[in-house]
């Protein structure tokens, strides 16, 4: 190499602020650990100046990058879990983790997580506001796969560690995403950049550390897209259904996915099989909970988010809702407001444009980008547009940028 590569500059830029902000060990981070990380960052740069064959150079850099990722993320993830276990159940976690753990317990006890309230659980102890009651105590917003998938991790963790933290399956999915990203991109520099930015994305990493659900969803999304890219439409559609059974923020992808498959597939039989796979998986996971109590399921997963229940999710974040509230056009942030009017006016023509954009060249890259742009506008026009939503959007646009130009495996 005649000059320092971009990934060699980005790695310390992203890693150093993270390790200086978050603990890498329960208690004080060992200085020896800092030393190993600093040495790794230095060697990562020095490799650019070493006169070795390109293949050997790329292999060494990729191995060293993974060493830094495992060392830094692994240490901080383990530290977060152990610290919480030794301090308090509500220490250092987002409230969705507390609710997820309670929902899992409800299911194991034969109770409906969409019907039960969450008073008397650790969620009630979590500080939401000095003046308001956390509306999540009345509603469980996530889809069923969010509390079904962790069950094997719960079983193993309780029998090995003696306790369970719902961030364990989340962190597992983080590494699944990184492995999938490394398999997807062939160019060595682009591969390293994608994995590096995905691992140390500053817009997302702190939220992942505390347990927000966006990387949980993204893990299934990127695996499904990878399988579809490899022409395994049947399996990829089934995994995509698992993502849809995690969180509603993936649902706007559905019309773009239908359009992509329709525009790209010549064999209509494959289209039918893909949709059968998708709906079969999604229905098998969600239908039992829907039939268990239809009213409770719809209230918690649909009406709660749109402000149509007694204890609705409040207008919050950085979107149109808070702008209208600041202008005095919305007085009560907990009351219903017809954001759907704004969404129809703005999002409908946008959807038409993005559909035309996808039709002109039906590739996965364009489908991902269309979904990201539409979701960005839709979220801004909705009742809530929170900080982690911006982080999730950064993941989508990052994925679109590094996705291979051709959809031929």
N, C-alpha and C positions, 0 to 999 in steps of 0.2 A: 504494500500500500504506500502511496506517495503522500497521502494526507489522512487526517483523522476522519473516520466514518461518522455519519450522523448519529447512529445508535450509541456510539462511544461517548458522545456529548450528552445525549438525552438521558442515558442511564444514571449518571450522578445527579443531573438536574432533577430527576423525578425521585430517586431513591433517598438522597440526603435530606430533603425536607420531611419525608415520611418517617425516617428513623430518628430524626430530631424531635418529632412531635409525638409519636406513639411508642409505647414501651415494647421492647423486644423480649422482655423477660418479666416474670412476676417479681415486682420490686424494682430495684435499680438494674438497668441493662449492663451486663458485664463489659468492661472496656476491651476485653479480648475479642468479644463479638464485634464491637465496632472496628477493631483492628483488622479482623478477617474481611469484613465488608469493604473497608477502605482499600485493603490490598487487592481485593477482587476488582474493584472499580479501576484501580491503577493498572493492573495487568490487562484489563479489558481495553484500555486505551493503548498501552504499549504494544499489544498484538497488532495494531494498525501499522506500526513502524517496523515490524519484524519481517525480514525478507524470506517468507515461507510460501509454499504453494497455496494457491487460492482455495483449493479443496480442504487442505489441512487447516488453513486460517479460518475458514467458515465453520468448520467442525468445532475447533477450539472455542471460537467465540460463542457459538450456540450452546455448547456445554457449559461454559462459564456463565452465560446469561441465565440458564436454568439453575445453576448453582446459587446465583444471587437471588433469584426469585424464590426458590425453596427456602433459602436461609432467611431472607427478610420477611416474606409473607408468612412462611411457616412459623417463624419465631413470634411474630406479632399476633397471628391467629391463635396459637397455643397460649400465649400470654393473656390474651383477652378472655379466653375460656377459663383458664385456671384462676385468673384474678377475680372473675365474677363468682366462681364457685367458692372462693375463700373469703370474699367480702360480703356480698349480698345478692339475692336473685335478680334484683333490678339494676345492679351495678354495670354501667357501661354498655347497656343494650337498648335497642329501640323497642318501642312497645309492641311492634308486630311480632317480635320473637317471643315475648311473654304470652301474647295471645295465641300464637301458633302452638306453643307448648301446652297451653291449657286446652286448646281445641283437640290436640292429640289425646290428651288425657280423657276428655269428654268422650271421644270416639271409643277408646279402650274400655270405658265404663258403661258404654251403651247409651250415651246421651248425644243428642243432636247439637253439634257446635253452632249451628245457625239459629237454633231456638233458644239455647241457654244464654243467660247473661254472664258477665265475667266479673261480677262482684264476688269478693271472697277469694279471688285469685291474686297472683303477684301483679297482674295488670292494674289492679285497684291501687296498689302501693306506688306505682310508677308516677312520677310527677308530670302531669299534663298541663295544669294551669293552677294558679292561686285562686282563681274565681270561678272556673268552669269545670264541669264533670267531663271526663274523657268519653266521647260518644262511642268509642270502641268497646266500652263496657256493655253496651246494649247490642252491638252488631259485629259479626265476624265477616269481613268483606272478601276474604280470599276464596279462591275456588278449591275444590276438594283435593286435588293432587298436591296442594301445598302442605296438607297435613297427613296425606297418605304416604308420599314418597319417603319422609323421614323415619317411618316405622322400623325398617331394618337397622338404621343407624341408632335408633333408640334402644333396640334389643342388644346390639353389640356394645354400645357405650355403657349401658347400665351394668353389663356383665364384665367389663374390662376396667372402666374408670370408676364405676360406682355411681355415676350421675350422668345426666344428659343435658347438653346445650344444643338448642335448635340451630345454632350457627354451624355445627359440624357438617350437616348435609349441604348447607350453603357454601361453606369453604371447599367442600369436595367438588361442587359444581363449578367453582372458580377455576380449579385446576383442570377440570374436564374442558372448560372453555379454552384455556390456554393450550392444552394438548391438541384440541380440534383446530385452533388457529394455526398451530405449527404444522399440522398435516395439510392444511388447506393451501397455504402459499408456498410456491416452489422457489422463487428467487430468494437467495440466502439473506440479502440485506433487508428486503421487504418482509421476509419471514420474521427476522429479529425485531424489526421495528413494530410489526403488528403485535407480536407477543409482549414486547416491552411496554408498549402503550396500553395494551389491554390489562396487563398486570399492575402497572403503577399509574393508571389513569387518575389524575388528581381530582377530576370531577366526580369520581365514583368510589374511590378506594376507602375513604373515611366512612361513607355510608355502608359499604360492605362490611367493614370492620365491626360496626355496631349492629349489623344484622338486618339491614333493610332487604327487601325481597327482590330487587331488580336483577341482581346477578343470579338468583335462583331461577328466575324466568329466562334470563339470557342463556344460561347453560343448556336448556332444552332447545331454545331457539337456534343457536349456532350449530348444535349437533344435527338438528333436523335439516337446516339449510345445507350443511355439508353432505348429508346423505342424498338430498335431492340433487345437489351438484354432481355427485357421483352416479347419478341416474338410478338411484334406488328409491324411486318415487313412492312405492308402497310403504317401505319402512320409514322413509323420511316424513311422509304424511302422518303416520302414526305417532312419531315423536313430536311433530308439530302440534298434534292434538293434545299431547301432554303439556306443552307450553300454554295452550289455550285453557287448559284445566288448572293452571296455576294462578293467573292474574289477568284482569280485564284489559290491561294496557296493550296486550297483544292482539286483541280482537279486531282493531282497525286494519290489521294485516290481511284479514280473511278475503275481502273482495279483490285485493291485489294478488293474493295467492291464486284465487280462482282464475283471474285474468291471465296470470303468468302461465299456469298449466294449460289453459285453453289456447292461448296464442302460440305456445311453444310445442305442445305435444301434437304430433301428426296422427298417432294411433289413439283414437277416441276411447278405445277399450281401456287403455292405460289411465285416461282421465277418470273414467268411472271407478276403476280399482283404487285410484288415489283417494277419491272422495269417500268411497266406502271405508277405506282404512281410517281416514281422518274421523269420520262421524262415528264409526264403531268404537274407536278408542275413547273419544270425547264423551259419548253417551254412556258407555260402561262406567266411566268414572263419576260423572256428574248426576246421572239419572237417579241413582239410589238416594242421594241426598235431596234431590228435588222432590222425589215422591215421598220421602220421609216427612217433610213438611213444606209444601209448596209456598205457602205464605211467608214462612220464616226465611226460606232460601232466597226468594225474590226480594224481600225486604232488605236483607243483609247485603246481597251481592249487586243489586240494581238500584232500588229506590233509595237506599242509604246514601249512595254517592251522588244522587241527583237532587237531594234535599226534600224528598217526599215521604219521610218518616218522622216520627215524633222526636227522635234523637239522631238527626242527620249529620253527615260529615259537613263541617262548616266551610264557608267560603274562605279560602286561605291561599297562601303562596305568593306568586308574583305575576299572576295573569290578569285577565280582563275583570274577573270578579273583584279582586282587591283594588283595581283601578276605579271601578264603579263605586266601590265602598268608600274610597278616599275622596271621590268627587261628591259624595253624599247622595248618590242615586240608589244605593242599597244601604239601608239602615241596620237591619238585623242580619248578621252573617250566618245565622243558623236557619233563617227562613228560606223558603223556596223562591227561586228566581228562574225564569224561563231562558236559560242559556242556550237551549236548543234552537231558539230563533236566530241568535247570532251564528250558531254553528251551521245551520242550514244556509244562511245567506252567504257565509264565507267559505265553508268547507265543501258545499255541493259543487260550485264551479271549479274549485281547486281539485276535487276528486276527478272531475271530467278531464281536466288538463293532465293530471298525473296518469290517468288511464290511457290517454292518447300517447303520452310519453312512453309508457310501458309497451303499448301496442307496436310502436315504431321499431322497437328493439327489445323483445321480451327476454331479458336476461335476469338472473337472480340479483345482480348488482343494482339494476334499475328498480327491481321490485323492492329491495331493501331500502333504497334511497327514497322511493315514492312513499313507502310506509313511514319512514322517518319524518319526511316533510309534512305529510298529512297529520301524523300524530302530534307534531310540534304545534301546528296551527289549531288542531282540535283541542289539545290540552290547554293552550292559552285561552281559548274561548270557553273553557269549561268552568266548573265550580271551584276547581282547585288546580294549581300548577306549582308544585312544590320543588324544593331544591334537588331532591333525588330524581325527580322526573327529568330535570335537565341533565343529570348524570347519566340516566338511562339513554336519553337521546344522543349523548356523546358516544355511547357504545354503538348505537345503530349507525351513526354516520361514520364512525371509525371502521366498522365492519364493511360498510358500502365502499369506502375508499380502498381498502386492501383486498376486496373480493376480486378474484381473477377476472380478467377482461372477458374471457370466453367461458361459456357454461359447459363446454365439452371437457369431460374429465380426461 
